[in-house]
């Protein structure tokens, strides 16, 4: 808010940060507009003081979290999620990193060997507009990743994958087009950007309910992470573990993670119940096969 001269008079002008030439006049200078001007800057000073105090509290509690070894979400995943969260990009974290979200929901910690991973799978819903807009600018995904770590580069062999100098990978993935011959302009990224890999059966996770949670990051500060409904995660992991072309080591890990999520749902998340209604977006045959695995927990609430 500032005073501007026009036609021999001063006017109180209210603009928007970072948007030159836009705003509105609040009227000619008078006792009333001077009070508006003073109230604006007085309120701004109070707001800045409040933000500073809150930031100090967050930093202090972050130190407590680190002292108690509560920092869980790895450095690379935390930084990527924080950068993507600054945009209007609608993404869901799938794969092993989703387990950090389920930890928060259940109030437990998994063993590190079960949850550790060297990549981050970013699931995008191509039914929505994927072009990211920040102040009317559409940056490339690779440019966003470089804000998290400047060493990220697009893989030469797999254009949907970015790799940093430590070998950490970020994959952009989505479900195949349905029907396949359709062209979804929103699923196209910008020139010289990452591609979006289409992977079969991801439509099950895209259609599943999503949960927003806040795992504590490597620096002790929570990060907003959106994950699939834990029941959908468990069923999808079970399905992947049964695929003949899946590597044996990954198949065992997939089934182990499916069983772990079944266990925390049955023991720590009473608001989630496995049922045909909850998993109606999965095929009936898959639900019947999965039921055998889930009932092994001998929890009468299941199904």
Backbone as numpy.savetxt, mean C-alpha at the origin, in Angstrom:
# Nx Ny Nz CAx CAy CAz Cx Cy Cz
-1.79 33.75 2.16 -2.64 34.93 2.16 -1.75 36.16 2.16
-2.02 37.08 1.28 -1.15 38.25 1.16 -1.94 39.45 0.64
-1.31 40.65 0.74 -1.91 41.87 0.21 -1.41 42.10 -1.20
-2.31 42.44 -2.10 -1.94 42.72 -3.48 -2.57 44.04 -3.92
-1.82 44.77 -4.76 -2.32 46.05 -5.25 -2.95 45.89 -6.63
-4.07 46.58 -6.81 -4.75 46.57 -8.11 -5.60 47.83 -8.23
-5.39 48.54 -9.32 -6.16 49.76 -9.59 -6.13 50.75 -8.43
-4.94 50.90 -7.84 -4.75 51.89 -6.79 -5.24 51.48 -5.42
-5.67 50.23 -5.25 -6.15 49.76 -3.95 -5.44 48.45 -3.57
-5.42 48.18 -2.25 -4.88 46.92 -1.76 -6.02 45.94 -1.49
-5.77 44.69 -1.88 -6.77 43.64 -1.69 -6.13 42.46 -0.96
-6.92 41.81 -0.14 -6.45 40.59 0.53 -6.68 39.43 -0.43
-5.61 38.73 -0.74 -5.67 37.66 -1.73 -5.30 36.34 -1.08
-6.13 35.34 -1.32 -5.88 33.99 -0.79 -5.55 33.06 -1.94
-4.33 32.52 -1.92 -3.90 31.61 -2.98 -3.73 30.20 -2.45
-3.29 29.31 -3.33 -3.05 27.92 -2.95 -1.56 27.61 -3.11
-0.95 26.91 -2.14 0.47 26.57 -2.24 0.78 25.80 -3.52
1.83 26.22 -4.22 2.28 25.50 -5.41 1.40 25.68 -6.62
0.42 26.58 -6.56 -0.48 26.78 -7.71 -0.49 28.27 -8.05
0.46 28.70 -8.84 0.58 30.11 -9.19 -0.61 30.56 -10.05
-1.03 31.80 -9.77 -2.09 32.38 -10.58 -3.48 31.92 -10.24
-3.61 31.11 -9.20 -4.95 30.66 -8.80 -5.23 31.15 -7.39
-6.47 31.35 -7.08 -6.86 31.84 -5.77 -8.04 32.79 -5.90
-8.25 33.56 -4.84 -9.39 34.47 -4.88 -9.13 35.69 -4.02
-9.76 36.80 -4.39 -9.70 38.02 -3.61 -10.73 37.95 -2.50
-10.32 38.37 -1.30 -11.24 38.38 -0.16 -11.76 39.79 0.13
-11.41 40.75 -0.74 -11.94 42.09 -0.57 -10.87 43.14 -0.36
-11.31 44.41 -0.48 -10.39 45.54 -0.31 -9.92 45.62 1.14
-8.72 46.18 1.30 -8.15 46.30 2.64 -9.06 47.14 3.53
-9.38 46.60 4.70 -10.24 47.26 5.67 -9.96 46.64 7.03
-10.64 47.11 8.04 -10.45 46.53 9.37 -10.87 45.06 9.39
-11.89 44.74 8.60 -12.39 43.36 8.56 -11.37 42.43 7.89
-10.81 42.86 6.75 -9.85 42.00 6.05 -8.53 41.95 6.81
-8.17 43.01 7.52 -6.96 42.97 8.34 -7.10 41.95 9.47
-8.31 41.87 10.04 -8.55 40.84 11.06 -8.45 39.44 10.47
-8.95 39.27 9.24 -8.82 37.97 8.56 -7.36 37.61 8.36
-6.58 38.59 7.94 -5.15 38.38 7.69 -4.44 37.96 8.98
-4.72 38.70 10.08 -4.08 38.39 11.36 -4.52 37.02 11.88
-5.81 36.70 11.73 -6.32 35.42 12.22 -5.71 34.25 11.43
-5.53 34.48 10.13 -4.95 33.43 9.29 -3.54 33.08 9.77
-2.68 34.09 9.95 -1.30 33.81 10.31 -1.16 33.38 11.77
-2.07 33.84 12.61 -2.08 33.36 13.99 -2.45 31.88 14.03
-3.47 31.51 13.25 -3.86 30.10 13.18 -2.80 29.24 12.55
-2.10 29.77 11.55 -1.04 29.02 10.89 0.10 28.75 11.86
0.43 29.76 12.68 1.50 29.58 13.66 1.13 28.51 14.69
-0.13 28.54 15.13 -0.59 27.53 16.09 -0.57 26.13 15.47
-1.00 26.04 14.20 -1.01 24.74 13.52 0.41 24.20 13.35
1.35 25.06 12.99 2.75 24.63 12.84 3.32 24.14 14.16
2.98 24.84 15.26 3.45 24.42 16.58 2.87 23.06 16.96
1.61 22.85 16.61 0.95 21.57 16.91 1.58 20.44 16.10
1.82 20.70 14.82 2.46 19.69 13.98 3.84 19.34 14.51
4.61 20.34 14.91 5.94 20.10 15.43 5.89 19.25 16.69
4.94 19.56 17.59 4.80 18.78 18.82 4.42 17.34 18.52
3.52 17.14 17.56 3.11 15.78 17.18 4.26 15.01 16.54
5.05 15.70 15.72 6.21 15.05 15.10 7.21 14.60 16.15
7.38 15.43 17.20 8.29 15.05 18.28 7.78 13.82 19.02
6.45 13.75 19.20 5.86 12.59 19.85 6.04 11.32 19.00
5.83 11.46 17.71 6.00 10.32 16.81 7.45 9.84 16.85
8.40 10.78 16.80 9.82 10.42 16.84 10.16 9.72 18.15
9.61 10.21 19.26 9.89 9.61 20.57 9.33 8.19 20.64
8.08 8.04 20.18 7.47 6.71 20.22 8.16 5.76 19.25
8.71 6.32 18.16 9.48 5.50 17.23 10.72 4.94 17.91
11.35 5.74 18.77 12.52 5.26 19.51 12.14 4.16 20.48
10.97 4.32 21.12 10.48 3.26 22.01 10.25 1.97 21.23
9.66 2.11 20.05 9.38 0.93 19.23 10.67 0.21 18.85
11.69 0.98 18.49 12.97 0.37 18.12 13.63 -0.28 19.33
13.56 0.39 20.49 14.16 -0.15 21.70 13.52 -1.49 22.09
12.22 -1.62 21.77 11.51 -2.86 22.08 11.47 -3.83 20.89
12.27 -3.53 19.87 12.39 -4.39 18.68 11.05 -4.64 18.00
10.29 -3.58 17.86 8.98 -3.70 17.22 9.02 -3.34 15.74
10.12 -2.79 15.26 10.25 -2.46 13.85 10.24 -3.72 13.00
9.26 -3.87 12.14 9.08 -5.12 11.42 9.22 -4.96 9.91
8.47 -4.02 9.32 8.48 -3.89 7.87 9.87 -3.46 7.41
10.50 -4.22 6.51 11.88 -3.94 6.10 12.06 -2.55 5.49
13.30 -2.10 5.47 13.64 -0.77 5.00 13.14 -0.51 3.58
13.45 -1.41 2.64 13.09 -1.18 1.24 11.58 -1.14 1.05
10.87 -2.11 1.65 9.41 -2.14 1.51 8.78 -0.91 2.14
9.30 -0.48 3.29 8.77 0.70 3.97 8.90 1.93 3.10
10.07 2.12 2.52 10.32 3.32 1.73 9.46 3.34 0.46
9.32 2.19 -0.18 8.49 2.13 -1.39 7.04 2.42 -1.06
6.52 1.81 0.00 5.12 2.04 0.38 4.89 3.50 0.75
5.83 4.11 1.43 5.67 5.52 1.81 5.62 6.42 0.58
6.44 6.13 -0.40 6.43 6.94 -1.62 5.11 6.76 -2.37
4.67 5.51 -2.53 3.41 5.26 -3.23 2.22 5.84 -2.48
2.32 5.90 -1.15 1.24 6.46 -0.35 1.08 7.97 -0.54
2.11 8.63 -1.07 2.01 10.07 -1.31 1.25 10.37 -2.59
0.92 9.35 -3.36 0.21 9.52 -4.62 -1.23 9.01 -4.46
-2.00 9.10 -5.54 -3.35 8.52 -5.51 -3.36 7.13 -6.13
-2.20 6.49 -6.16 -2.07 5.12 -6.68 -2.76 4.16 -5.72
-3.73 3.41 -6.22 -4.43 2.42 -5.42 -3.72 1.08 -5.58
-3.01 0.67 -4.55 -2.24 -0.57 -4.66 -2.47 -1.44 -3.43
-2.25 -2.74 -3.62 -2.40 -3.71 -2.54 -1.09 -4.48 -2.44
-0.58 -4.63 -1.24 0.64 -5.40 -1.02 0.25 -6.87 -0.88
0.79 -7.70 -1.76 0.52 -9.14 -1.71 1.85 -9.87 -1.52
1.82 -11.19 -1.48 3.05 -11.93 -1.24 3.43 -11.89 0.23
4.68 -12.22 0.53 5.13 -12.36 1.91 5.00 -11.07 2.72
5.16 -9.91 2.07 5.08 -8.65 2.82 3.70 -8.41 3.41
2.65 -9.03 2.84 1.32 -8.87 3.40 1.24 -9.42 4.83
2.12 -10.36 5.15 2.11 -10.96 6.48 2.40 -9.95 7.57
3.16 -8.90 7.24 3.41 -7.86 8.24 2.11 -7.15 8.62
1.20 -7.04 7.67 -0.10 -6.45 7.97 -0.92 -7.37 8.87
-0.87 -8.68 8.60 -1.63 -9.63 9.42 -1.05 -9.72 10.84
0.25 -9.50 10.98 0.84 -9.44 12.32 0.16 -8.36 13.16
0.00 -7.18 12.54 -0.61 -6.05 13.25 -2.05 -6.37 13.63
-2.80 -6.96 12.69 -4.19 -7.29 12.96 -4.32 -8.27 14.12
-3.41 -9.25 14.17 -3.51 -10.31 15.17 -2.74 -10.00 16.45
-1.85 -9.00 16.40 -1.05 -8.68 17.59 -0.01 -9.73 17.90
0.58 -10.30 16.84 1.60 -11.35 17.02 2.78 -11.04 16.10
3.86 -11.80 16.25 5.01 -11.72 15.35 5.29 -13.10 14.78
5.47 -13.18 13.47 5.91 -14.42 12.84 7.41 -14.58 13.02
7.89 -15.82 12.91 9.33 -16.03 12.89 9.90 -15.41 11.61
11.08 -14.83 11.71 11.67 -14.09 10.59 11.88 -14.96 9.36
12.22 -16.24 9.54 12.50 -17.08 8.38 11.25 -17.35 7.55
10.09 -17.20 8.14 8.83 -17.43 7.43 8.41 -16.20 6.65
8.73 -15.04 7.17 8.20 -13.79 6.62 9.20 -13.02 5.77
10.48 -13.32 5.91 11.51 -12.55 5.19 11.40 -12.77 3.69
11.67 -11.71 2.93 11.61 -11.79 1.48 12.48 -10.70 0.88
12.90 -10.93 -0.35 13.77 -9.97 -1.03 13.05 -9.20 -2.12
11.71 -9.20 -2.07 10.98 -8.45 -3.09 9.66 -7.96 -2.54
9.06 -7.03 -3.26 7.77 -6.46 -2.90 6.85 -6.57 -4.10
5.71 -7.25 -3.93 4.72 -7.39 -5.00 3.64 -6.34 -4.83
3.53 -5.44 -5.81 2.55 -4.35 -5.77 1.42 -4.70 -6.73
0.27 -5.05 -6.19 -0.88 -5.44 -7.00 -1.70 -4.20 -7.35
-1.91 -3.98 -8.65 -2.66 -2.85 -9.15 -3.97 -3.34 -9.75
-5.02 -2.59 -9.53 -6.33 -2.94 -10.07 -6.56 -2.15 -11.35
-6.48 -2.81 -12.50 -6.61 -2.11 -13.77 -8.05 -1.72 -14.08
-8.98 -2.05 -13.19 -10.34 -1.55 -13.36 -10.41 -0.08 -12.96
-9.40 0.35 -12.21 -9.35 1.75 -11.80 -8.31 2.48 -12.66
-8.33 3.77 -12.59 -7.35 4.55 -13.35 -5.99 4.43 -12.67
-4.99 3.94 -13.41 -3.68 3.69 -12.82 -2.70 4.83 -13.04
-3.04 5.75 -13.91 -2.12 6.88 -14.12 -2.09 7.71 -12.84
-0.91 7.83 -12.28 -0.76 8.53 -11.02 -0.76 10.03 -11.28
-1.45 10.77 -10.44 -1.52 12.21 -10.62 -1.11 12.91 -9.34
-0.05 13.68 -9.41 0.39 14.48 -8.29 0.45 15.92 -8.78
-0.47 16.74 -8.31 -0.55 18.13 -8.76 -0.59 18.22 -10.29
-1.46 17.38 -10.86 -1.73 17.36 -12.29 -0.54 16.86 -13.12
0.42 16.20 -12.48 1.55 15.63 -13.20 1.49 14.12 -13.03
1.78 13.37 -14.09 1.76 11.92 -14.02 3.19 11.39 -14.09
3.82 11.17 -12.96 5.20 10.66 -12.98 5.23 9.19 -13.34
6.39 8.71 -13.69 6.57 7.30 -13.98 6.74 6.54 -12.66
6.33 5.28 -12.67 6.51 4.45 -11.48 7.99 4.35 -11.12
8.84 4.21 -12.11 10.27 4.06 -11.81 10.80 5.33 -11.15
10.27 6.49 -11.52 10.70 7.73 -10.87 10.26 7.77 -9.41
9.06 7.23 -9.14 8.60 7.15 -7.76 9.50 6.23 -6.94
9.86 5.08 -7.53 10.73 4.14 -6.81 12.10 4.75 -6.55
12.56 5.58 -7.46 13.86 6.22 -7.27 13.83 7.22 -6.12
12.64 7.72 -5.78 12.54 8.57 -4.61 12.76 7.76 -3.34
12.38 6.49 -3.39 12.61 5.60 -2.25 14.06 5.15 -2.19
14.63 4.87 -3.35 16.03 4.43 -3.47 16.49 4.76 -4.88
17.43 5.67 -4.98 17.86 6.16 -6.29 18.52 5.10 -7.15
18.88 3.97 -6.55 19.56 2.92 -7.32 18.60 2.00 -8.06
17.28 2.18 -7.89 16.33 1.32 -8.60 16.46 1.52 -10.11
16.49 0.40 -10.83 16.53 0.41 -12.29 15.55 -0.63 -12.82
15.02 -0.39 -14.01 14.13 -1.37 -14.64 14.95 -2.57 -15.09
14.48 -3.77 -14.76 15.18 -4.99 -15.16 15.22 -5.11 -16.68
16.36 -5.53 -17.20 16.49 -5.71 -18.65 15.64 -6.87 -19.15
15.50 -7.91 -18.34 14.79 -9.12 -18.77 13.31 -9.08 -18.47
12.94 -8.49 -17.33 11.53 -8.46 -16.91 11.14 -7.00 -16.66
10.49 -6.40 -17.64 10.24 -4.97 -17.62 9.24 -4.54 -16.54
8.56 -5.49 -15.92 7.65 -5.15 -14.84 8.36 -5.08 -13.50
9.66 -5.32 -13.49 10.44 -5.42 -12.25 11.50 -4.33 -12.17
11.59 -3.72 -10.98 12.66 -2.77 -10.70 13.58 -3.40 -9.65
14.87 -3.20 -9.81 15.86 -3.79 -8.91 16.81 -2.71 -8.44
17.11 -2.70 -7.14 18.10 -1.72 -6.65 19.47 -2.38 -6.56
20.46 -1.62 -6.11 21.83 -2.14 -6.12 22.08 -3.18 -5.04
21.10 -3.44 -4.18 21.21 -4.51 -3.20 20.46 -5.76 -3.64
19.88 -5.71 -4.83 19.15 -6.87 -5.35 17.71 -6.93 -4.91
17.22 -5.88 -4.22 15.81 -5.88 -3.80 14.94 -5.57 -5.01
13.84 -6.30 -5.15 12.99 -6.19 -6.34 11.60 -5.70 -5.99
11.04 -4.86 -6.88 9.66 -4.42 -6.78 8.98 -4.79 -8.09
7.91 -5.58 -8.00 7.16 -6.01 -9.19 5.80 -5.33 -9.23
5.43 -4.82 -10.40 4.08 -4.31 -10.62 3.28 -5.42 -11.28
2.20 -5.84 -10.65 1.43 -6.97 -11.17 -0.06 -6.63 -11.16
-0.81 -7.34 -11.99 -2.26 -7.18 -12.03 -2.86 -8.46 -12.58
-4.19 -8.50 -12.64 -4.89 -9.65 -13.22 -5.00 -9.47 -14.72
-5.11 -10.57 -15.48 -5.26 -10.46 -16.94 -6.55 -9.74 -17.31
-6.55 -9.16 -18.49 -7.76 -8.51 -19.00 -8.85 -9.56 -19.24
-10.07 -9.16 -19.02 -11.20 -10.08 -19.22 -12.34 -9.33 -19.92
-12.65 -9.73 -21.17 -11.97 -10.73 -22.00 -10.59 -10.27 -22.46
-9.73 -11.23 -22.82 -8.33 -10.93 -23.13 -8.11 -9.93 -24.26
-9.04 -9.85 -25.22 -8.82 -9.00 -26.39 -9.04 -7.52 -26.09
-9.64 -7.22 -24.93 -9.87 -5.82 -24.60 -8.56 -5.10 -24.29
-8.51 -3.83 -24.60 -7.35 -3.01 -24.29 -7.76 -2.02 -23.20
-7.06 -2.06 -22.09 -7.34 -1.15 -20.99 -6.28 -0.06 -20.98
-6.64 1.13 -21.45 -5.67 2.21 -21.51 -5.12 2.58 -20.14
-5.94 2.39 -19.10 -5.48 2.75 -17.77 -4.40 1.80 -17.26
-4.28 0.62 -17.87 -3.27 -0.35 -17.43 -1.93 -0.09 -18.10
-1.88 0.91 -18.97 -0.63 1.23 -19.62 0.15 2.24 -18.79
1.43 1.99 -18.61 2.26 2.95 -17.91 2.86 3.92 -18.93
3.56 4.91 -18.44 4.12 5.93 -19.31 5.32 5.39 -20.08
5.76 6.14 -21.07 6.89 5.72 -21.89 8.14 5.56 -21.03
8.93 4.52 -21.33 10.17 4.23 -20.60 9.91 3.93 -19.13
8.73 3.45 -18.82 8.39 3.13 -17.44 8.31 1.62 -17.27
8.08 1.18 -16.03 7.83 -0.22 -15.76 6.57 -0.69 -16.47
6.58 -1.94 -16.92 5.36 -2.56 -17.40 4.57 -3.08 -16.20
3.35 -3.55 -16.45 2.54 -4.18 -15.41 2.29 -5.62 -15.85
2.84 -6.57 -15.11 2.72 -7.98 -15.48 1.32 -8.49 -15.18
0.73 -9.21 -16.13 -0.58 -9.82 -15.93 -0.39 -11.27 -15.49
-0.90 -11.59 -14.31 -0.69 -12.92 -13.72 -2.04 -13.57 -13.48
-2.17 -14.81 -13.95 -3.43 -15.55 -13.84 -3.88 -15.69 -12.39
-5.17 -15.59 -12.19 -5.87 -15.81 -10.93 -5.68 -14.69 -9.90
-5.00 -13.62 -10.27 -4.91 -12.50 -9.34 -6.23 -11.76 -9.20
-7.16 -12.03 -10.12 -8.47 -11.39 -10.00 -9.16 -11.79 -8.70
-8.79 -12.95 -8.15 -9.37 -13.37 -6.88 -8.96 -12.42 -5.76
-7.70 -11.99 -5.76 -7.24 -11.06 -4.73 -7.74 -9.65 -4.99
-7.84 -9.27 -6.27 -8.34 -7.94 -6.60 -9.79 -7.80 -6.15
-10.56 -8.88 -6.30 -11.98 -8.82 -5.94 -12.22 -8.99 -4.45
-11.22 -9.43 -3.72 -11.38 -9.65 -2.28 -11.42 -8.32 -1.53
-12.06 -8.29 -0.37 -12.03 -7.08 0.46 -10.59 -6.72 0.82
-10.34 -5.43 1.02 -9.00 -4.95 1.36 -8.99 -4.37 2.76
-7.87 -4.51 3.42 -7.74 -4.05 4.80 -6.55 -3.10 4.90
-6.78 -1.95 5.48 -5.71 -0.97 5.69 -5.14 -1.18 7.09
-3.84 -1.35 7.18 -3.21 -1.56 8.48 -1.88 -0.79 8.53
-1.29 -0.76 9.72 -0.12 0.10 9.92 0.99 -0.66 10.65
1.71 -1.53 9.95 2.86 -2.19 10.57 3.96 -1.17 10.89
4.73 -1.46 11.93 5.83 -0.57 12.31 7.03 -0.87 11.43
7.63 0.17 10.87 8.71 0.02 9.91 10.06 -0.12 10.62
11.09 -0.25 9.83 12.45 -0.43 10.32 12.90 0.72 11.23
12.33 1.92 11.03 12.73 3.09 11.80 11.81 3.36 12.98
10.88 2.45 13.25 9.99 2.60 14.39 8.72 3.37 14.10
8.57 3.88 12.86 7.40 4.67 12.49 6.44 3.80 11.68
5.15 3.81 12.00 4.18 3.00 11.25 4.08 3.42 9.78
3.73 2.46 8.93 3.55 2.71 7.50 2.16 2.20 7.11
1.44 3.00 6.34 0.13 2.55 5.86 0.30 1.52 4.75
-0.26 0.34 4.98 -0.17 -0.77 4.03 -1.57 -1.36 3.83
-1.96 -1.53 2.57 -3.23 -2.16 2.26 -2.97 -3.60 1.83
-3.66 -4.54 2.46 -3.46 -5.97 2.19 -4.80 -6.62 1.89
-4.79 -7.79 1.24 -6.06 -8.50 1.01 -6.62 -9.06 2.31
-7.90 -9.30 2.33 -8.53 -10.03 3.43 -7.68 -11.27 3.72
-7.33 -11.54 5.00 -6.44 -12.67 5.30 -6.98 -14.02 4.83
-8.29 -14.16 4.80 -8.87 -15.43 4.32 -8.59 -15.61 2.83
-8.71 -14.51 2.06 -8.42 -14.59 0.63 -6.93 -14.88 0.41
-6.08 -14.27 1.23 -4.64 -14.52 1.13 -4.35 -16.00 1.34
-4.96 -16.58 2.38 -4.71 -18.00 2.70 -5.14 -18.91 1.56
-6.31 -18.64 0.98 -6.80 -19.49 -0.11 -5.91 -19.34 -1.35
-5.55 -18.12 -1.67 -4.73 -17.90 -2.86 -3.35 -18.55 -2.69
-2.75 -18.43 -1.51 -1.46 -19.07 -1.26 -1.57 -20.59 -1.38
-2.68 -21.13 -0.89 -2.91 -22.57 -1.01 -2.99 -22.96 -2.49
-3.73 -22.18 -3.26 -3.85 -22.46 -4.70 -2.48 -22.43 -5.38
-1.69 -21.40 -5.11 -0.38 -21.27 -5.74 0.52 -22.44 -5.36
0.41 -22.91 -4.12 1.27 -24.02 -3.67 0.97 -25.32 -4.39
-0.19 -25.43 -5.04 -0.57 -26.66 -5.72 -0.29 -26.62 -7.22
0.33 -25.55 -7.70 0.60 -25.44 -9.13 1.83 -26.27 -9.51
1.68 -27.07 -10.56 2.75 -28.00 -10.96 4.02 -27.28 -11.39
3.88 -26.08 -11.98 5.06 -25.37 -12.48 5.72 -24.49 -11.43
5.23 -24.55 -10.21 5.81 -23.76 -9.11 7.06 -24.46 -8.59
8.10 -23.69 -8.30 9.33 -24.26 -7.76 9.05 -24.93 -6.42
9.65 -26.13 -6.17 9.36 -26.87 -4.94 9.58 -26.06 -3.66
10.66 -25.30 -3.60 10.93 -24.50 -2.39 9.83 -23.47 -2.17
9.40 -22.82 -3.26 8.35 -21.81 -3.15 7.00 -22.44 -2.82
6.75 -23.64 -3.35 5.51 -24.33 -3.05 5.39 -24.62 -1.56
6.48 -25.09 -0.97 6.45 -25.38 0.48 6.25 -24.10 1.28
6.90 -23.03 0.85 6.76 -21.75 1.54 5.33 -21.22 1.42
4.74 -21.36 0.23 3.37 -20.90 0.01 2.39 -21.63 0.93
2.51 -22.94 0.99 1.60 -23.71 1.84 1.82 -23.38 3.32
3.09 -23.19 3.71 3.39 -22.83 5.10 2.74 -21.50 5.46
2.83 -20.52 4.56 2.22 -19.22 4.84 0.70 -19.32 4.87
0.13 -20.15 4.01 -1.31 -20.36 4.04 -1.74 -20.93 5.39
-1.03 -21.93 5.87 -1.35 -22.55 7.16 -1.20 -21.54 8.31
-0.16 -20.70 8.23 0.05 -19.72 9.29 -1.11 -18.74 9.38
-1.57 -18.28 8.23 -2.67 -17.31 8.23 -3.96 -17.98 8.70
-4.17 -19.24 8.32 -5.33 -19.98 8.83 -5.27 -20.02 10.36
-4.07 -20.25 10.88 -3.89 -20.38 12.33 -4.19 -19.06 13.04
-3.69 -17.94 12.51 -3.93 -16.67 13.22 -5.38 -16.23 13.09
-6.00 -16.56 11.96 -7.43 -16.23 11.82 -8.25 -17.01 12.84
-7.95 -18.29 13.00 -8.75 -19.12 13.90 -8.47 -18.83 15.37
-7.27 -18.32 15.68 -6.91 -18.11 17.09 -6.90 -16.66 17.54
-6.72 -15.72 16.61 -6.55 -14.33 17.02 -7.50 -13.34 16.34
-8.19 -13.77 15.31 -9.05 -12.85 14.57 -10.47 -13.38 14.51
-11.20 -13.30 15.62 -12.55 -13.87 15.66 -13.54 -13.18 14.72
-13.19 -11.97 14.27 -14.11 -11.27 13.36 -14.05 -11.82 11.94
-13.04 -12.65 11.65 -12.92 -13.27 10.34 -13.28 -14.75 10.47
-14.22 -15.19 9.66 -14.63 -16.59 9.70 -14.57 -17.15 8.27
-13.92 -18.28 8.12 -13.88 -18.93 6.81 -15.27 -19.48 6.49
-15.80 -19.08 5.36 -17.11 -19.56 4.94 -17.21 -19.42 3.43
-18.14 -20.14 2.85 -18.34 -20.03 1.40 -18.76 -18.62 1.02
-19.51 -17.98 1.90 -19.95 -16.62 1.62 -18.76 -15.65 1.61
-17.86 -15.79 2.57 -16.69 -14.90 2.65 -15.74 -15.11 1.47
-15.72 -16.32 0.92 -14.79 -16.66 -0.16 -15.53 -16.93 -1.47
-16.66 -16.26 -1.67 -17.50 -16.55 -2.82 -16.85 -16.19 -4.15
-15.81 -15.35 -4.14 -15.17 -15.00 -5.41 -14.16 -16.05 -5.85
-13.95 -17.09 -5.02 -13.09 -18.22 -5.40 -13.95 -19.36 -5.94
-13.42 -20.15 -6.87 -14.19 -21.27 -7.43 -14.62 -22.26 -6.34
-15.78 -22.87 -6.52 -16.31 -23.80 -5.52 -15.37 -24.98 -5.29
-14.77 -25.50 -6.38 -13.87 -26.65 -6.23 -12.66 -26.28 -5.39
-12.10 -25.09 -5.59 -10.96 -24.66 -4.80 -11.35 -24.49 -3.34
-12.54 -23.96 -3.10 -13.00 -23.81 -1.72 -13.12 -25.16 -1.03
-13.59 -26.18 -1.75 -13.72 -27.52 -1.16 -12.35 -28.09 -0.84
-11.39 -27.91 -1.74 -10.03 -28.40 -1.49 -9.39 -27.68 -0.31
-9.60 -26.39 -0.26 -9.00 -25.60 0.82 -9.64 -25.95 2.16
-10.92 -26.30 2.15 -11.60 -26.62 3.40 -10.90 -27.77 4.12
-10.39 -28.73 3.38 -9.67 -29.86 3.98 -8.46 -29.37 4.76
-7.74 -28.40 4.18 -6.56 -27.84 4.85 -6.96 -27.06 6.09
-7.98 -26.22 5.98 -8.36 -25.36 7.09 -8.96 -26.16 8.25
-9.69 -27.24 7.95 -10.31 -28.03 9.00 -9.28 -28.81 9.80
-8.06 -28.92 9.28 -7.00 -29.60 10.02 -6.67 -28.86 11.31
-7.08 -27.59 11.41 -6.85 -26.82 12.62 -7.81 -27.20 13.74
-8.84 -27.99 13.43 -9.82 -28.45 14.41 -10.48 -27.29 15.14
-10.72 -26.22 14.43 -11.43 -25.08 15.00 -12.87 -25.14 14.52
-13.82 -25.24 15.45 -15.21 -25.41 15.05 -15.78 -24.16 14.36
-15.08 -23.01 14.51 -15.56 -21.81 13.85 -15.33 -21.85 12.33
-14.38 -22.66 11.90 -14.07 -22.69 10.47 -15.19 -23.40 9.71
-15.71 -22.71 8.68 -16.77 -23.26 7.84 -18.00 -23.61 8.66
